[in-house]
Amino acid sequence: MGILDWLISFASGTLYGGAVMLIALAAAIPYGAWQGLRWLAKKLPGGSHGDARTGR
């Protein structure tokens, strides 16, 4: 577990590691939100392309 401990301390303890983590989170959080919205749109009535029925 020596290399794992070193990687964790590097990622959280250095300026470079912190910058890499910040950039990764800045990219991952909006992407995850976008994927969640796409998933939710598919689950709602009408699917991901909307509901084009006239109501009759």
N, C-alpha and C positions, 0 to 999 in steps of 0.2 A: 504493500500500500504506500510505499515511499513516493512513487511518481505521482499517484493520485493526490496525496497530501501536498506535494510541491505544486501541482497544477492549481489546486484550490487556493493555496496561499498566494500564488502568483497572480491569479485572476482577480483576487479581492484585495491584494496588498500593494500592488505597484501602480504607478500612474498609468503606465502603458496598459496593464491588465484592466484597470478601471475604465480606461477610454474604450478598449475593445468591447467590454461588457456593456458600456453605455450605448455604443453604436449598434451592437447586436440587439439590445432591448428596444432601441428606437426604431429598428426595422421590424422586429418580430411582433411588437404589440399592435401596430396598425394592421399588419398582415393578418394576425389572428382575429382582430375585430372584423376585418373585411370577410374572411372566410366564415365567421360566425353569422354575419348578416346574410351571406349567400345561402348558408344552410337553412337559416330561418325563413328566407324567402321561398325556398323550395318546399318547406313544411306548411306554409300558410296556404289557405285555399286560393286557387288560381295558379299555383306553381310559380316558376321563376319568370314566366313570360307575361304575367298579368292575367286578368279575367276579361275576355272579350265577349262574353255572353250578353245578350240584350235583356235578359230577365224574363223572357217569355217562356 
